[in-house]
Amino acid sequence: MPEDRTLEGKTLWEQALPLLKERMGPATYDGVLKQSVPLSYDGEVFVLGVPNEFSANMLSNQHRPLIQASLEELAHQPVSLVMEVKPVAVAPEQPEEEQRPVSVERPAAPVRARAGGVLNPRYNFENFVVADCNRFAHAAAVQVARSPGPAYNPLFIHSKVGLGKTHLMQAIGHRVLQRNPDARVLYISAELFVNELISAIRDNRTASFRAKYRHVDVMLMDDIQFIATINSQTSEEEFFHTFNAIYESDKQLVIACDAPPRQLQTLSPRVRSRLEAGIVADLRCPNVETRIAILEKKAQADGVKLDREVLEYVAEKIESNIRVLEGALLKICAVASLDGVQPSLSVVEEIIADYSTSGVDRHIGVEDIVAHVSAQMDTPEPAILGPKRSKQIVWPRQVAIYLTRELTDLSLIEIGRHFGGRDHSTVLHAYNKVSELIVEDEKVMWMINNFKSGLQQP
C-alpha cells in the first residue's frame, strides 16, 4: 500500500478514537481499541490490526457497526471494516500497586485497595439510613458482614442508579475488616474485571489473573450488568468460573446490579441461576421522609445545621437518586460555609436548580413518550396506539412501550391498556425485543439513549 494511504489510514484512526471513546465503555476502549493499529486503507476498505483473536471476535460481534459508522462519519463516504489479528506493541503497564484488584488489608480511613480502588470511609453501616425501601437489603448485608460464607451466598443487591447499592457493598467490606483485619476483601467493578481479563489474555497472564481473583474471603463485585451488556462469552465464562471457585470454597460473594438476575437475559441460564442461588434484595426509591432523614444525617456528619424548611424543599425536589440528593446538599453546605450564614429558601432554589429530578422519573406520561417517539420516528401517534401491525408501525410502538416501562411506574397490564388494550405478554415481548437490540446494535442503543435524554429534559 502506498505510504500516503498508510498515513491517511493512521490519520483517520486517530480522529476516530476520540469518537469511539465517547461511544463505548472504557474497558473496550482501553483494553482493545487503544492497542489496535490501522494496517491499511485504500479509500474503501479499512484494515484494523487487533492484538488477538479474542479482541477480534469481541469487536466484530459487538462493536463493528459503531466503529464502521464512526469511520464513515469522518471519511464522508462508505467504509468497509476488516479486522486482522496482529499483535501490536503496547505501552508499559502501570506499577503493580496501581492495577491489582481491590485487595484490602487494614480498615484505615480511607481503606486503600491494592488494585485500583478504595473503600470509601463514608460508606459504612452507621451512615446508612434504614427505611422500608431498603430494610431487607440492609438486614441481609449486616448478616453477611457478621458471618460471611455459605449462609447468604451470594447476596445479590439490585436497584436503579444512586439508591445505595455501592454504599451497602462497601459497608460490608468495612465491617468484615473491622472484625477480621486479615480478611482478604476484594471490591471490584465488573468493568474493571473485564478490562483486567482483556489485558491478561493479551499479555498471557491469565494464570496470575485467576490467582488474584479467586483466592479471596469476600468478593464485592459492582455493576454486574456490564458483563451482561457486552455479551462476551469469554468474560462470562471467566466470571462463571471465578464465581464457582469462591462459592465452592465457602467464601462470600456480594453482587450489585441495576436489575434482578432474571432480567439479565443476555447471560446464560447457568450464570443467572448462580446469581439467584442465594439472597436477592432490592433497594427502592426512598419516600420524602426518608430523603429528609438522609439529608439530616449527611448535614450532621458535615457539621452543618440547616433549617427543616430547606431540607424538606430539597427532599421534595430530588426524588429518585440519593447520590444527586447528597450532591445538592454538598453544594448548599459549601455556600453556607463560604457565606457564614444559612442560605434562604430562595437561594436554595437557585442552588439546586441543576440538581432537581422532580418529575424526571415519575411524571413523564405515556402521552409524552408517544408524542416524542412519533416525532422522532415519523410515525403518527394514532398508529402507535392503534391495532395495525405493519413493520413500519410495530418498531416505533415497541420503542414507545420500552420507554414507557423504563420511565414510568406503570405495570405491564396498565401499559397494555394505553397501547390499544394489548395483553401484558405482548408488552413484555416488546420490552424484551428492544432490550435485546440495545445489546446487539449500537445504533439502537444510542437512539434509545437520545430518546431518554430528550424526554427527561425540562
C-alpha positions in Angstrom: 0.0 0.0 0.0 1.4 3.5 -0.9 2.8 5.5 2.0 0.2 8.3 1.6 -2.6 5.7 2.0 -0.9 4.4 5.2 -0.7 7.9 6.6 -4.3 8.5 5.6 -5.5 5.4 7.4 -3.5 6.4 10.5 -5.0 9.9 10.5 -8.5 8.5 10.1 -8.0 6.1 13.0 -6.5 8.9 15.2 -9.6 11.0 14.5 -12.0 8.1 15.2 -10.5 7.2 18.6 -12.0 10.2 20.5 -15.4 9.5 19.0 -15.2 5.8 20.0 -14.1 6.7 23.5 -17.3 8.6 23.9 -19.5 6.0 22.4 -18.3 2.8 24.1 -17.2 1.6 27.5 -13.6 2.3 28.8 -12.9 -1.4 29.2 -13.2 -2.0 25.5 -11.6 1.3 24.6 -8.6 1.0 26.9 -8.2 -2.8 26.6 -8.6 -3.2 22.9 -9.1 -0.1 20.7 -6.0 1.7 22.1 -4.0 -1.5 21.5 -5.2 -1.7 17.8 -3.5 -0.1 14.8 -4.6 0.7 11.3 -2.9 -1.6 8.8 -4.2 -0.2 5.5 -6.8 2.0 4.0 -7.4 2.3 0.2 -10.3 4.7 0.4 -12.8 1.9 0.6 -11.5 -0.9 2.9 -10.1 -0.1 6.3 -8.0 -2.9 7.8 -7.6 -2.7 11.6 -4.9 -4.8 13.3 -6.0 -6.1 16.7 -3.9 -7.8 19.4 -5.5 -11.2 19.5 -8.4 -13.5 18.4 -10.4 -12.7 21.5 -10.3 -8.9 20.6 -11.1 -9.6 17.0 -14.2 -11.6 17.9 -15.4 -9.2 20.5 -15.1 -6.1 18.3 -16.6 -7.9 15.3 -19.6 -9.3 17.2 -20.3 -6.3 19.4 -18.9 -3.1 18.0 -18.4 -3.4 14.3 -21.4 -1.2 13.4 -20.3 1.6 15.7 -16.6 1.5 14.6 -17.6 1.4 10.9 -20.2 4.2 11.4 -17.6 6.4 13.1 -15.0 5.8 10.3 -17.7 6.7 7.7 -18.7 9.8 9.6 -15.1 11.1 9.4 -14.3 9.8 5.9 -17.6 11.2 4.5 -18.0 8.0 2.4 -18.8 4.3 2.9 -16.0 2.3 4.6 -15.7 -1.4 4.8 -14.1 -2.5 8.0 -11.8 -5.6 8.1 -10.1 -6.8 11.3 -6.9 -8.8 11.3 -5.1 -10.4 14.3 -1.8 -8.7 14.5 0.0 -8.4 17.9 0.9 -4.8 18.4 3.3 -3.0 20.8 1.6 -1.8 23.9 2.5 0.9 26.4 4.3 -0.1 29.6 2.0 -1.3 32.3 1.3 0.7 35.4 3.1 -0.3 38.5 1.6 -3.5 40.1 0.4 -1.5 43.1 -1.9 0.5 41.0 -3.6 -2.2 38.9 -4.1 -5.3 41.1 -7.8 -5.8 42.0 -9.1 -4.3 45.3 -7.5 -6.4 48.0 -7.9 -4.6 51.3 -5.7 -5.3 54.2 -6.4 -2.8 57.0 -9.5 -0.8 57.9 -7.7 2.5 57.8 -9.6 5.6 56.6 -9.8 5.6 53.7 -9.1 1.9 53.2 -6.6 1.7 50.3 -7.2 -1.1 47.9 -4.2 -2.8 46.2 -5.9 -3.0 42.8 -7.2 0.4 41.6 -9.9 1.2 44.1 -10.7 2.5 47.5 -13.3 1.6 50.1 -15.0 5.0 50.8 -14.9 5.6 54.6 -18.3 7.2 54.4 -19.9 4.1 53.0 -20.4 2.3 56.3 -23.5 0.9 58.1 -23.5 3.8 60.6 -24.1 6.3 57.8 -26.8 4.3 56.0 -30.3 5.5 56.7 -32.6 2.4 57.1 -36.2 2.7 55.9 -38.9 0.5 54.4 -37.4 1.0 51.0 -34.2 -0.7 51.9 -34.8 -2.6 55.2 -34.4 -6.1 53.9 -31.3 -5.4 51.8 -29.7 -3.7 54.8 -30.5 -6.6 57.1 -29.1 -9.1 54.6 -25.9 -7.0 54.2 -25.4 -6.8 58.0 -25.9 -10.6 58.3 -23.3 -11.2 55.5 -20.8 -8.8 57.2 -21.3 -10.5 60.5 -20.9 -14.1 59.2 -19.5 -14.2 55.6 -19.8 -17.6 54.0 -22.4 -20.1 52.8 -25.5 -18.8 54.6 -26.3 -15.8 52.5 -24.3 -16.7 49.4 -24.4 -15.0 47.1 -26.0 -11.8 48.2 -27.4 -10.1 45.1 -28.4 -6.4 45.5 -30.2 -4.6 42.8 -31.8 -1.1 42.3 -31.8 1.9 40.0 -28.8 4.2 40.0 -28.0 6.1 43.1 -30.1 4.3 45.7 -27.3 2.8 47.9 -26.0 -0.4 46.3 -22.4 0.6 46.4 -22.8 2.0 49.9 -24.1 -1.3 51.3 -21.4 -3.3 49.5 -18.6 -1.2 50.8 -20.2 -1.2 54.3 -19.9 -5.0 54.2 -16.2 -4.7 53.3 -15.6 -2.2 56.2 -17.4 -4.4 58.8 -15.7 -7.6 57.7 -12.3 -5.9 58.1 -13.2 -4.4 61.4 -14.0 -7.9 62.7 -11.0 -9.5 61.0 -8.3 -7.1 59.7 -6.5 -10.0 58.0 -9.5 -10.9 55.8 -8.9 -10.8 52.0 -11.6 -8.4 50.8 -11.9 -7.6 47.1 -14.1 -4.8 45.9 -14.1 -4.5 42.1 -16.4 -3.3 39.3 -17.4 -5.7 36.6 -16.0 -3.3 34.0 -12.6 -3.4 35.7 -12.8 -7.2 35.9 -13.3 -7.4 32.1 -10.6 -4.8 31.5 -8.2 -6.9 33.6 -9.2 -10.0 31.8 -8.6 -8.5 28.4 -5.1 -7.3 29.5 -4.4 -10.7 30.9 -5.3 -12.5 27.7 -3.4 -10.0 25.7 -0.2 -10.4 27.8 -0.6 -14.2 28.5 -1.1 -13.6 32.2 -4.4 -15.5 32.7 -2.9 -17.7 35.4 -1.9 -14.7 37.6 -5.3 -13.1 36.8 -7.2 -16.1 38.1 -5.0 -16.5 41.2 -5.6 -12.9 42.5 -9.4 -13.0 41.7 -10.2 -16.4 43.0 -8.4 -16.6 46.3 -10.3 -14.1 48.4 -12.5 -14.3 51.5 -15.1 -11.8 50.3 -15.7 -10.6 46.8 -17.7 -7.5 46.2 -18.5 -7.0 42.5 -20.3 -3.9 41.4 -22.3 -3.3 38.2 -22.5 -6.9 37.1 -24.8 -5.7 34.3 -21.7 -4.7 32.4 -20.8 -8.3 31.7 -24.4 -8.9 30.5 -24.3 -5.8 28.3 -21.1 -6.6 26.4 -22.4 -10.1 25.9 -18.9 -11.6 25.7 -18.7 -15.3 26.1 -15.1 -15.2 27.3 -15.9 -12.6 30.0 -19.0 -14.5 31.1 -17.1 -17.8 31.2 -14.3 -16.3 33.3 -16.8 -14.8 35.7 -18.6 -18.1 36.0 -15.5 -20.0 37.0 -14.4 -17.2 39.3 -17.8 -17.3 41.0 -17.7 -21.1 41.3 -14.2 -21.1 42.8 -15.2 -18.6 45.5 -18.6 -20.2 46.1 -17.3 -23.7 46.4 -14.6 -22.5 48.9 -17.5 -21.3 51.2 -16.2 -17.7 50.7 -18.6 -14.8 50.4 -19.9 -13.2 47.1 -21.8 -10.0 47.0 -23.1 -8.8 43.6 -24.7 -5.5 42.8 -26.7 -4.7 39.6 -29.2 -2.3 38.2 -31.7 -5.2 37.6 -32.7 -8.5 39.1 -30.9 -11.6 37.7 -34.0 -12.7 35.7 -33.8 -9.6 33.6 -30.2 -10.2 32.6 -31.3 -12.2 29.6 -28.1 -12.0 27.7 -26.4 -14.0 30.4 -26.5 -17.8 30.1 -29.1 -19.6 32.3 -26.4 -21.3 34.3 -24.9 -17.9 35.3 -28.3 -16.4 36.1 -29.1 -19.5 38.3 -25.9 -19.0 40.2 -26.8 -15.3 40.9 -30.3 -16.4 42.1 -29.0 -19.2 44.4 -28.7 -17.0 47.5 -30.5 -13.9 48.6 -31.8 -11.4 46.1 -32.6 -8.0 47.7 -33.8 -4.7 46.1 -33.5 -1.1 47.0 -36.5 1.1 46.1 -36.8 4.9 45.8 -37.0 6.4 49.3 -40.1 8.4 50.2 -39.8 12.0 51.2 -39.5 11.3 54.9 -36.5 9.0 54.3 -34.9 11.6 52.0 -35.2 14.2 54.7 -33.6 11.8 57.2 -30.7 11.2 54.7 -30.2 14.9 54.4 -30.2 15.4 58.1 -27.7 12.7 58.7 -25.4 13.9 55.9 -25.6 17.6 57.1 -24.9 16.5 60.7 -21.9 14.5 59.5 -20.6 17.5 57.7 -21.1 19.8 60.8 -23.7 22.0 59.1 -27.1 22.8 60.5 -29.8 23.7 58.0 -33.4 24.7 58.6 -36.0 22.0 58.4 -37.8 24.0 55.6 -34.7 23.8 53.5 -34.3 20.1 54.0 -37.9 19.5 53.1 -37.7 21.6 50.0 -34.6 19.7 48.7 -36.1 16.3 49.5 -39.3 17.2 47.6 -37.4 18.4 44.6 -34.9 15.5 44.3 -36.9 12.3 44.3 -35.2 9.3 42.9 -31.4 9.5 43.4 -29.7 9.6 46.7 -26.4 10.4 45.0 -27.9 13.5 43.4 -29.5 14.4 46.7 -26.2 14.3 48.5 -24.5 16.3 45.7 -27.1 19.0 46.1 -26.7 19.1 49.8 -22.9 19.3 49.4 -23.3 22.5 47.3 -25.7 24.0 49.8 -23.3 23.3 52.7 -20.4 24.9 50.7 -22.4 28.0 50.1 -23.4 28.2 53.8 -19.7 27.8 54.8 -18.5 30.4 52.4 -21.2 33.0 53.3 -21.1 32.2 57.0 -24.9 32.2 57.2 -27.7 29.7 56.5 -28.9 30.1 52.9 -32.5 31.3 52.5 -35.1 29.2 50.7 -34.9 31.4 47.6 -31.1 30.9 47.5 -31.5 27.1 47.9 -33.9 27.1 44.9 -31.2 28.6 42.7 -28.5 26.3 44.1 -30.4 23.1 43.4 -32.0 24.1 40.1 -29.5 21.9 38.2 -29.9 19.0 40.6 -33.7 18.7 40.8 -35.1 15.4 39.5 -38.6 16.1 40.4 -40.8 14.9 37.6 -38.0 13.2 35.7 -38.7 9.6 36.6 -42.3 9.7 37.9 -44.1 12.4 35.9 -43.3 11.5 32.3 -46.6 10.3 30.9 -47.4 7.8 28.2 -48.7 10.8 26.1 -45.3 12.5 26.3 -43.5 9.3 25.3 -45.8 8.5 22.4 -45.6 12.1 21.1 -41.8 12.1 21.3 -41.4 8.7 19.5 -44.0 9.9 16.9 -42.0 13.0 16.1 -38.6 11.3 16.2 -39.6 8.2 14.2 -42.0 9.9 11.8 -45.0 7.7 12.8 -48.5 9.1 13.6 -49.5 8.8 17.3 -52.8 7.1 16.4 -50.8 4.4 14.5 -48.5 3.8 17.5 -51.5 3.3 19.8 -53.7 1.6 17.3 -54.2 -2.1 16.2 -52.2 -2.2 13.0 -49.2 -4.5 12.9 -47.2 -3.4 9.9 -43.5 -3.4 10.2 -43.3 0.4 9.9 -45.5 0.8 12.9 -44.5 -2.2 15.1 -41.0 -1.0 15.7 -41.9 2.6 16.8 -44.6 1.0 19.0 -42.1 -1.3 20.6 -39.8 1.6 21.3 -42.6 3.6 22.9 -43.6 0.6 25.1 -39.9 0.1 26.1 -39.6 3.7 27.1 -42.9 3.6 29.0 -41.7 0.7 31.1 -38.4 2.4 31.7 -39.6 5.9 32.5 -42.9 5.4 34.3 -44.2 3.3 37.2 -47.0 1.7 35.1 -47.4 -2.1 35.3 -47.4 -4.3 32.2 -51.2 -4.5 32.3 -51.5 -0.7 32.6 -49.1 -0.2 29.7 -51.1 -2.6 27.6 -54.3 -0.6 28.2 -52.6 2.5 27.0 -51.4 0.8 23.8 -54.7 -0.3 22.4 -55.6 -2.8 25.1 -52.8 -5.1 24.4 -52.1 -8.2 26.6 -49.3 -7.9 29.2 -47.4 -10.7 27.4 -47.3 -8.6 24.3 -46.0 -5.6 26.2 -43.3 -7.8 27.8 -42.3 -9.2 24.4 -41.9 -5.6 23.0 -39.8 -4.6 26.0 -37.6 -7.7 25.7 -37.2 -7.2 22.0 -35.9 -3.6 22.4 -33.7 -4.7 25.3 -32.1 -7.4 23.1 -31.5 -4.9 20.3 -29.9 -2.4 22.6 -27.3 -5.1 23.4 -26.8 -6.3 19.8 -27.0 -3.0 17.9 -25.0 0.1 19.0 -27.3 2.3 16.8 -30.3 1.2 18.7 -28.5 1.8 22.0 -27.7 5.4 21.0 -31.2 6.0 19.7 -32.8 4.9 22.9 -30.3 6.9 24.9 -31.1 10.0 22.9 -34.8 9.5 23.3 -34.5 9.1 27.1 -32.4 12.3 27.2 -34.9 14.2 25.2 -37.8 13.1 27.3 -36.0 13.8 30.6 -35.1 17.4 29.7 -37.2 20.0 31.4 
